């Protein structure tokens, strides 16, 4: 975290060790983050449901990181700045690796999406 306007240097806020190698990473910019807790990412429209953390670590957290795993073939959402896990979803077939991630919030849509580019080789 840093605020260049205030002359703050970059500061380490949290670290996390992953069980599997990270293939790709995306950060949701603060401007794209919805402010009400009930407007957070909604996996109900997805083909594969997101398994969420019942502890509510991400209930009102507007900042997220998405992480694609190289060997578990899954996507995970992490709350920022704590790096607390919000949920994980498998990508299905073994051998299909997430290569690129991007958060997308269409202007007229009520939902926000996490786009994942896949590779099999």
Secondary structure per residue as TSV (DSSP state, phi and psi in degrees):
chain	resnum	aa	ss	phi	psi
A	1	X	-	360.0	141.3
A	2	X	-	-160.4	156.3
A	3	X	-	-129.1	94.3
A	4	X	G	-58.0	-33.6
A	5	X	G	-64.1	-32.2
A	6	X	G	-92.5	1.3
A	7	X	T	75.0	19.5
A	8	X	-	-80.3	135.9
A	9	X	-	-78.0	167.7
A	10	X	-	-66.3	135.6
A	11	X	-	-127.1	137.9
A	12	X	-	-79.8	122.0
A	13	X	-	-104.4	-29.7
A	14	X	-	-161.1	157.4
A	15	X	-	-132.8	158.2
A	16	X	-	-151.1	131.9
A	17	X	-	-95.9	131.1
A	18	X	-	-98.9	144.9
A	19	X	S	-67.0	-33.9
A	20	X	S	-121.4	160.4
A	21	X	-	-64.4	143.1
A	22	X	E	-83.4	127.3
A	23	X	E	-95.1	-35.9
A	24	X	E	-158.3	162.7
A	25	X	E	-147.4	141.3
A	26	X	E	-139.1	141.3
A	27	X	E	-111.4	136.1
A	28	X	-	-84.8	120.5
A	29	X	-	-64.6	146.0
A	30	X	G	-56.4	-34.4
A	31	X	G	-65.3	-27.9
A	32	X	G	-88.1	-11.1
A	33	X	S	-77.5	125.7
A	34	X	-	-70.1	145.0
A	35	X	S	-82.9	-39.0
A	36	X	S	-71.7	142.6
A	37	X	G	-60.1	-32.4
A	38	X	G	-78.0	-2.9
A	39	X	G	-101.3	15.9
A	40	X	S	-70.6	176.1
A	41	X	-	-50.8	132.8
A	42	X	-	-114.9	113.1
A	43	X	-	-92.1	4.9
A	44	X	T	-67.1	-24.0
A	45	X	T	-90.8	-4.6
A	46	X	S	-78.2	157.1
A	47	X	S	-68.1	-36.4
A	48	X	S	-113.7	118.4
A	49	X	-	-68.7	144.8
A	50	X	-	-81.7	128.4
A	51	X	E	-83.3	114.0
A	52	X	E	-99.2	159.2
A	53	X	-	-79.5	120.3
A	54	X	T	-71.2	-13.8
A	55	X	T	-74.3	-9.8
A	56	X	-	72.9	30.4
A	57	X	T	-60.5	-24.4
A	58	X	T	-115.1	19.0
A	59	X	S	-53.2	-46.3
A	60	X	S	-123.8	9.9
A	61	X	-	-75.6	117.3
A	62	X	-	-85.3	-15.0
A	63	X	-	-101.6	129.0
A	64	X	E	-131.9	153.9
A	65	X	E	-122.3	138.2
A	66	X	E	-109.0	136.0
A	67	X	E	-129.4	127.1
A	68	X	E	-98.7	136.2
A	69	X	E	-99.5	135.9
A	70	X	T	-71.8	-43.8
A	71	X	T	-105.4	-17.7
A	72	X	T	-95.8	-5.4
A	73	X	-	52.6	53.9
A	74	X	E	-144.7	167.3
A	75	X	E	-118.1	142.4
A	76	X	E	-128.7	145.7
A	77	X	E	-108.3	136.5
A	78	X	E	-125.1	140.6
A	79	X	E	-79.1	139.2
A	80	X	T	-110.2	143.7
A	81	X	T	-92.6	1.6
A	82	X	T	-76.9	-20.1
A	83	X	T	64.7	23.3
A	84	X	E	-69.4	137.4
A	85	X	E	-70.1	134.7
A	86	X	E	-100.1	-36.8
A	87	X	E	178.4	163.7
A	88	X	E	-139.4	143.2
A	89	X	E	-136.4	134.3
A	90	X	E	-74.5	151.9
A	91	X	-	-91.5	-4.1
A	92	X	S	102.9	-113.4
A	93	X	S	-58.4	136.7
A	94	X	T	-68.6	142.7
A	95	X	T	94.8	-6.0
A	96	X	-	-99.9	109.2
A	97	X	E	-101.5	135.5
A	98	X	E	-68.6	128.8
A	99	X	E	-108.5	-28.6
A	100	X	E	-153.8	142.4
A	101	X	E	-129.6	147.6
A	102	X	E	-154.0	135.8
A	103	X	E	-83.7	138.6
A	104	X	E	-137.4	126.1
A	105	X	-	-126.3	94.7
A	106	X	-	-60.0	142.3
A	107	X	T	-58.7	-40.6
A	108	X	T	-95.5	-1.0
A	109	X	-	-94.5	146.0
A	110	X	S	-80.6	-10.4
A	111	X	S	-114.8	160.2
A	112	X	-	-111.7	148.0
A	113	X	E	-123.6	151.2
A	114	X	E	-110.7	114.7
A	115	X	E	-92.6	139.4
A	116	X	E	-131.6	119.8
A	117	X	E	-88.2	132.6
A	118	X	E	-111.2	154.4
A	119	X	E	-138.6	147.4
A	120	X	-	-119.6	15.0
A	121	X	-	-155.1	360.0
